[in-house]
Amino acid sequence: MNIAARQQINHQALRLAGQFDVLIVGAGISGIDAAYHLQTQSPQRSFALLECQDGFGGTWRTHKYPGIRSDSDLFTFGYKWKPWMGAPIATAEEIIKYLNEVIEERNLAPHIHYQVRVLQASWSSKENEWTIVARHLETDEIVKYTANFLWMCQGYYQHSEGYTPDWPEMDRYEGTIVHPQTWPDDLDYTDKDVLVIGSGATAATVIPAMSVHAKHVTMLQRSPTYFFPAPNANAMADELRDLEIPDEWTHEIVRRKILKEQQEITRRSFEEPEAVKQELFAAAKQYLGEDFDMSPHFTPNYRPWRQRLAFLPDGDLFREIKAGKVSAVTDQIDRFTEKGVLLESGQELTADIIVTATGFNMCILGDEINFLVDDQPVDFSKTITYRGIMFTGVPNLAWVFGYFRASWTLRADLVAELVCRIFKHMDDTQSKRVTPDLRPDDENMRRLPWIDSENFNPGYLTRSMDRLPSQGDREPWIFSQDYYVERDEFPLADVSDSALKYSR
């Protein structure tokens, strides 16, 4: 259904599938977190989660590639209110099990509507209501939901397909090309030569997993990535568990210690980048060997943490390199050939299977969802963000966008707590609508990009900057992407400030 067709939808002719106070889009880690906070902090509100997949879990259900695991520790990627009992880095299966426990413990299953794809979200100021037009994927029926508030928890990338560059002559290649995001169930790579294009977190996961059965795996990268190899264990957690400290205490203590350490490494990456770089190299050589030459394949041309630092549990990628099962090549692709790829250096890399671990297509509030406010299309790139959560001129809408350097869930928690405080203020003032609005002194403030590219610049983000909202140069219009700032600021944020316009 294209945008023009969506705009012509006759809402009156559609079956009403549900009427709620709050609709949450997405039943991944952010959506489940939002539902928990509604239950505990705004229990009088009815809610539902609309999920387009046939089960909960979001990214952990979408991805099926070998070795799929978290690249953040589960003490911070997991919920602060639900103790994590396993090793710091978890498999997708373990994360799904954890989320299932939450759903069972909180009785969330009746609130989740599966295989529902949102097509259009239309706000009516007259009714103080969102009308959501959706397709039930199982029946192909078009239905509508209504809600006073819309909470977007759909994540930051398109689940339908990943990003693959359009390299010259790809159609010449006679082997199999796969993207990790759409991994085929029947792909057999046993004793095959595999070429993985990319060296980010996905490549760092899939390469050592495939190398166990593949003949050989080659990692081809345009430029190197910083890797952080370390044992997949937490000594403090193990000791506290051995002492039979309550799980809630252990989770909170270890969580705080990890956050303190992450804050320090982030600070040092700005203030002492060369020292951090050498420490990462020293950690790598514990697995690669002291005489291993880190140049050119493992010496990035940017400071640590300007792009996401890829964690290697137990140094698995480096161990496979040392064992000769994996090799690294740093070069640019000139074109594809029948047997593989020809590099700009003139070298040809041949492979039976090519894996394009080349990143995501950014999802901005659902992307395919047509947003309307009083029948007028919404262009989010023309809006200014309120604390990276809400948008000028768009009523009763919150978006969860997590952290790049810290765990996504940390911000989902902070956003949920702030949104629930806004709900309480709406109740106290008998308001039905809240809309971010520039104050008179804000009208001439500088409009800044959603993310400072000098601070953080992964490809999926830079490719989509023109579609993202702006931020301002003062509070509450700043999206700092800094957990340690927002952790202190969000709980003290004045939700009655005139930057939020409430009405009945």
C-alpha positions in Angstrom: 0.0 0.0 0.0 1.6 3.3 -1.1 1.4 6.6 0.8 -1.2 8.0 -1.5 -3.4 5.0 -1.0 -2.9 5.2 2.7 -4.0 8.8 2.9 -7.3 7.8 1.2 -8.2 5.1 3.8 -11.8 5.4 5.0 -11.3 4.8 8.8 -15.0 4.4 9.3 -15.1 1.4 7.0 -12.4 -0.5 8.9 -13.0 -2.9 11.7 -12.0 -1.6 15.1 -9.5 -4.1 16.4 -8.8 -2.4 19.7 -9.2 0.8 21.7 -6.5 1.6 24.3 -5.0 4.5 26.2 -1.5 3.6 24.9 -0.4 1.7 21.9 3.2 0.4 21.9 4.7 -0.4 18.5 7.1 -3.3 18.8 7.5 -6.2 21.2 11.2 -6.3 21.4 13.3 -5.3 24.4 12.1 -1.6 24.3 8.5 -2.4 23.9 8.4 -4.9 26.7 10.2 -2.4 28.9 7.6 0.3 28.1 4.8 -2.2 29.0 6.5 -3.0 32.4 6.7 0.7 33.2 3.1 1.3 32.3 2.1 -1.6 34.6 4.1 -0.3 37.5 3.9 3.5 37.1 0.7 4.2 35.2 -1.4 1.1 35.9 -4.7 2.8 35.2 -3.9 3.0 31.5 -4.9 0.3 29.1 -2.3 -0.7 26.6 -1.4 -3.1 23.8 1.8 -4.0 21.9 1.6 -4.3 18.2 4.3 -6.6 16.8 4.7 -7.4 13.1 6.6 -10.7 13.7 5.0 -13.9 14.9 6.7 -13.7 18.3 8.4 -11.3 20.7 12.1 -10.4 20.8 12.6 -8.0 17.9 16.2 -8.2 16.7 16.7 -11.5 18.6 13.9 -13.1 16.5 14.8 -11.4 13.2 18.5 -12.5 13.1 19.2 -16.2 12.5 22.8 -16.1 11.5 25.4 -18.4 13.1 26.6 -17.3 16.5 24.0 -14.5 17.0 24.7 -12.9 20.3 24.6 -9.6 22.2 27.4 -7.2 21.7 26.6 -5.5 25.0 26.8 -7.1 28.4 23.4 -8.3 29.7 23.9 -6.6 33.1 23.3 -3.3 31.3 21.5 -4.5 28.2 19.1 -6.5 30.4 16.6 -4.6 32.5 17.6 -2.9 35.7 14.5 -4.4 37.3 15.1 -8.0 36.1 18.3 -9.7 37.3 20.5 -11.3 34.7 21.8 -14.7 35.8 24.1 -15.8 33.0 27.4 -14.8 31.4 27.8 -11.1 30.3 27.5 -11.8 26.6 24.4 -13.9 25.8 23.1 -15.8 22.8 19.9 -14.8 21.1 18.3 -18.0 22.5 19.3 -16.9 26.1 17.9 -13.4 25.5 14.6 -14.7 24.2 14.4 -16.9 27.3 15.0 -13.9 29.5 12.3 -11.9 27.7 9.9 -14.8 27.9 10.4 -14.9 31.7 9.5 -11.2 31.9 6.4 -11.7 29.8 5.3 -14.6 32.0 6.1 -12.8 35.3 4.3 -9.6 34.2 1.4 -11.4 32.4 2.1 -9.4 29.3 1.1 -12.1 26.8 -2.6 -11.0 26.6 -1.4 -7.5 25.7 0.7 -8.5 22.6 -0.9 -8.5 19.2 1.3 -10.5 16.8 1.6 -10.3 13.1 0.2 -6.7 13.0 2.1 -4.4 10.7 1.3 -0.7 11.2 0.6 1.1 7.9 -0.7 4.5 9.0 -0.8 6.6 12.2 -3.2 9.5 12.1 -3.7 12.0 14.9 -6.9 13.9 15.5 -6.7 17.0 17.7 -10.5 17.1 17.8 -10.7 13.6 19.3 -7.3 13.7 21.0 -6.7 10.3 19.5 -4.4 8.3 17.3 -6.0 6.1 14.7 -3.7 3.3 13.7 -4.4 1.5 10.4 -2.7 -1.9 10.3 -2.5 -5.1 8.3 -3.0 -8.5 10.0 -0.3 -10.4 8.2 -2.0 -13.8 8.9 -5.4 -12.9 7.4 -4.4 -9.9 5.2 -7.2 -7.9 6.8 -6.9 -4.2 7.2 -8.1 -3.0 10.6 -7.8 0.0 12.9 -6.8 0.6 16.5 -7.2 3.8 18.5 -5.3 5.2 21.3 -4.6 8.5 23.1 -0.8 8.0 23.1 1.5 6.2 20.7 4.8 4.8 21.9 7.2 3.8 19.1 9.5 1.0 20.2 10.3 -0.6 16.9 14.1 -0.2 17.0 16.5 1.5 14.8 16.8 -0.7 11.7 14.5 -2.1 9.1 13.8 -5.8 9.8 12.8 -6.7 6.3 16.3 -6.4 4.7 19.8 -5.3 5.6 22.0 -2.8 3.8 24.1 -4.2 0.9 26.1 -1.8 -1.3 25.4 -2.0 -5.1 28.9 -3.2 -6.2 29.6 -3.5 -9.9 28.8 -6.8 -11.6 27.4 -8.6 -8.6 25.2 -10.6 -11.0 28.4 -12.2 -12.4 29.1 -14.0 -9.2 28.2 -17.7 -9.5 28.2 -18.5 -5.8 25.8 -17.7 -3.0 25.4 -14.2 -1.6 23.7 -13.8 1.8 23.1 -11.0 4.2 23.1 -11.9 7.9 19.7 -10.3 8.5 18.0 -12.6 6.0 20.0 -15.8 6.7 18.6 -18.9 4.9 17.8 -21.8 7.1 19.3 -24.3 4.6 22.7 -22.6 4.0 25.4 -25.3 4.2 28.9 -23.8 4.5 30.7 -27.0 5.7 34.1 -27.2 4.1 33.4 -24.1 2.0 35.5 -21.0 1.4 33.6 -18.1 2.8 34.2 -14.4 2.2 32.7 -12.1 4.8 32.5 -8.4 3.8 32.6 -6.2 6.8 34.3 -6.1 10.2 31.7 -4.7 12.6 29.9 -6.4 15.4 27.9 -8.7 13.0 31.0 -9.8 11.2 32.9 -10.3 14.5 30.1 -12.7 15.5 29.4 -14.6 12.3 33.1 -15.2 11.3 34.3 -17.3 14.3 30.9 -19.2 14.3 31.3 -20.1 10.6 35.0 -20.9 10.8 34.2 -24.0 13.0 32.8 -25.8 10.0 34.0 -23.8 7.0 37.1 -24.6 5.1 38.4 -21.0 5.5 36.8 -17.6 6.2 38.3 -14.4 4.9 37.2 -11.1 6.4 37.3 -8.3 3.9 37.1 -4.7 5.2 37.4 -1.3 3.8 38.9 0.0 7.0 39.8 -1.7 10.3 37.7 -1.8 13.4 38.7 -1.6 17.1 38.1 -4.9 18.8 37.9 -5.5 22.6 38.7 -9.2 23.4 38.1 -10.4 27.0 36.8 -13.5 28.8 33.0 -13.9 28.7 32.7 -13.8 32.5 32.4 -11.3 35.3 34.5 -12.1 38.3 32.5 -9.9 40.6 29.2 -11.5 39.6 30.7 -15.0 40.0 32.0 -14.2 43.5 28.8 -12.6 44.7 26.8 -15.5 43.4 29.2 -17.9 45.1 28.6 -16.0 48.4 24.8 -16.4 47.8 24.2 -12.7 47.7 20.6 -12.1 46.5 20.3 -12.0 42.7 18.8 -8.4 42.8 21.8 -7.1 44.7 24.3 -8.9 42.5 22.7 -7.6 39.4 22.7 -4.0 40.7 26.2 -4.1 42.0 27.7 -5.6 38.8 25.6 -3.3 36.7 27.0 -0.2 38.5 30.5 -1.4 38.3 30.2 -2.0 34.5 28.7 1.4 34.0 31.5 3.0 35.9 34.1 1.2 33.8 32.3 2.1 30.6 32.1 5.8 31.6 35.9 5.8 32.3 36.8 4.1 29.0 34.5 6.6 27.1 36.2 9.5 28.9 39.6 8.2 28.1 38.8 7.5 24.5 38.4 11.3 24.1 41.2 12.5 26.5 43.7 9.7 26.1 42.9 8.0 22.7 46.5 6.8 22.1 46.7 5.1 25.5 43.4 3.4 25.0 44.4 2.3 21.5 47.6 0.7 22.9 45.6 -1.1 25.6 43.3 -2.5 23.0 46.3 -3.7 20.9 47.8 -5.3 24.0 44.6 -7.1 24.8 44.5 -8.4 21.2 48.0 -9.7 21.3 47.1 -11.9 24.3 45.2 -13.9 21.7 47.1 -13.2 18.5 50.6 -13.4 20.0 53.1 -10.7 21.0 54.8 -10.6 17.6 51.5 -10.2 15.6 51.6 -7.1 13.4 48.5 -5.0 14.1 49.0 -3.0 10.9 47.2 -2.7 8.6 44.3 -4.9 9.4 43.6 -4.0 13.0 44.8 -0.4 13.2 41.8 2.0 12.5 42.4 5.5 11.3 40.0 7.0 13.9 40.2 7.2 17.7 38.6 4.4 19.8 34.8 4.7 20.3 34.2 7.0 17.3 32.4 3.9 16.0 31.1 1.1 18.1 33.8 -1.0 19.8 33.2 -4.7 18.9 33.5 -7.0 21.8 35.1 -10.4 21.3 34.0 -12.9 24.0 37.0 -15.0 24.9 38.8 -13.4 22.0 37.0 -15.8 19.6 37.8 -14.0 16.3 41.5 -13.5 17.2 41.8 -17.2 18.3 40.5 -18.3 14.9 42.9 -16.0 13.1 45.8 -17.3 15.1 44.7 -20.9 14.3 44.7 -20.1 10.6 41.0 -20.6 10.1 40.4 -16.9 9.4 42.4 -14.3 7.5 41.9 -10.5 7.2 42.2 -8.4 4.0 41.9 -4.6 4.0 41.1 -3.2 0.6 38.3 -1.8 -1.6 36.1 -3.9 -3.9 36.5 -3.0 -7.6 33.9 -5.4 -8.9 32.5 -8.9 -8.5 33.7 -11.8 -10.7 32.4 -15.2 -11.4 34.4 -16.7 -8.5 34.4 -13.9 -6.0 35.5 -10.2 -5.9 38.3 -8.3 -7.6 39.9 -5.7 -5.3 41.3 -2.3 -6.3 44.8 -3.7 -5.5 44.3 -6.2 -8.3 44.0 -9.2 -6.0 41.0 -11.5 -6.5 39.4 -13.2 -3.5 37.5 -16.4 -4.5 34.8 -17.9 -2.4 31.9 -20.4 -2.5 29.8 -18.1 -0.3 29.9 -14.3 0.2 28.4 -12.9 3.4 27.6 -9.1 3.2 27.9 -8.1 6.8 27.6 -4.5 5.6 25.1 -3.1 8.1 21.5 -1.9 8.4 19.0 0.2 6.7 18.0 2.8 9.3 14.4 2.7 10.5 13.0 6.1 11.5 9.7 5.7 13.4 8.8 2.7 11.3 9.8 4.3 8.0 6.9 2.6 6.1 4.4 4.1 8.5 2.5 7.1 7.1 2.2 9.7 9.9 -0.5 12.4 9.8 -1.4 15.1 12.2 -4.8 16.6 11.6 -4.7 15.1 8.0 -1.3 16.8 7.3 1.7 14.5 6.5 4.5 14.6 9.1 8.1 15.1 7.9 10.1 14.2 11.0 13.2 15.7 9.4 11.5 19.1 9.8 10.9 18.7 13.5 13.1 19.3 16.5 13.5 16.7 19.1 12.5 17.1 22.7 15.3 15.2 24.6 15.5 12.8 21.7 12.1 11.4 22.6 9.3 13.6 21.3 9.0 16.0 18.3 7.8 19.6 17.8 4.3 19.7 16.4 3.5 16.0 16.9 1.2 15.4 19.9 1.2 12.3 22.2 4.1 10.5 20.5 7.2 9.1 22.1 10.1 7.3 20.3 12.7 5.1 22.0 16.1 5.5 20.4 18.9 4.0 22.6 22.6 4.6 23.0 25.4 3.8 20.6 28.2 3.5 23.1 26.2 2.1 26.0 23.5 -0.5 26.0 20.2 0.4 24.2 18.1 -0.6 27.1 19.7 1.9 29.4 17.9 4.7 27.5 14.7 2.7 27.0 14.5 2.7 30.8 15.1 6.4 31.1 12.7 7.2 28.4 10.0 5.0 29.9 10.4 6.7 33.3 10.2 10.2 31.8 7.1 9.3 29.7 5.3 7.9 32.7 6.1 11.2 34.6 4.5 13.0 31.7 1.5 10.8 32.0 1.2 11.6 35.7 1.4 15.3 34.9 -1.3 14.9 32.3 -3.5 13.2 34.9 -2.8 15.9 37.5 -3.8 18.6 35.0 -6.6 16.6 33.4 -4.8 17.0 30.1 -5.4 14.8 27.1 -2.7 16.1 24.9 1.0 17.0 25.2 3.0 18.5 22.3 6.6 19.7 22.3 6.7 23.4 21.3 9.6 25.9 20.9 9.5 28.6 23.6 10.0 32.2 22.4 13.6 32.2 23.3 14.1 29.0 21.3 12.9 30.2 18.0 16.3 31.4 16.8 18.5 28.7 18.3 20.9 26.8 16.2 19.5 23.7 14.5 22.0 20.8 14.9 22.1 17.3 13.4 20.4 14.5 15.3 23.9 13.1 16.0 27.3 14.9 15.9 29.2 13.0 13.2 32.5 14.0 14.9 31.2 12.2 18.0 29.8 9.0 16.3 29.5 8.2 12.6 28.6 4.6 11.7 27.5 4.1 8.1 23.9 3.3 8.8 23.5 6.6 10.6 25.4 8.9 8.2 23.3 7.4 5.3 20.1 8.5 7.0 21.0 11.9 8.6 18.8 13.8 6.1 15.7 11.9 7.3 16.3 12.4 11.0 15.0 15.2 13.2 17.2 18.1 14.3 18.3 18.9 17.8 18.9 22.3 19.3 21.7 24.0 21.2 20.0 24.1 24.6 17.8 22.0 26.9 15.4 20.4 26.5 16.1 20.2 22.7 19.5 18.4 23.1 19.9 14.7 22.2 23.2 14.1 24.0 23.6 10.3 23.4 25.3 10.3 26.7 23.9 8.0 29.3 25.9 9.5 32.2 24.4 12.9 31.4 20.8 11.8 30.8 20.9 9.5 33.9 21.2 12.6 36.0 19.1 15.0 33.9 16.0 12.9 33.0 14.8 12.3 36.6 15.1 16.0 37.3 13.5 17.2 34.0 10.6 19.6 34.6 7.7 18.0 32.7 5.7 21.1 33.4 8.1 23.3 31.5 6.6 25.4 28.7 8.5 23.4 26.1 5.7 20.9 26.6 2.3 22.3 25.8 -0.5 20.5 27.5 -4.2 20.8 26.6 -7.5 19.2 27.3 
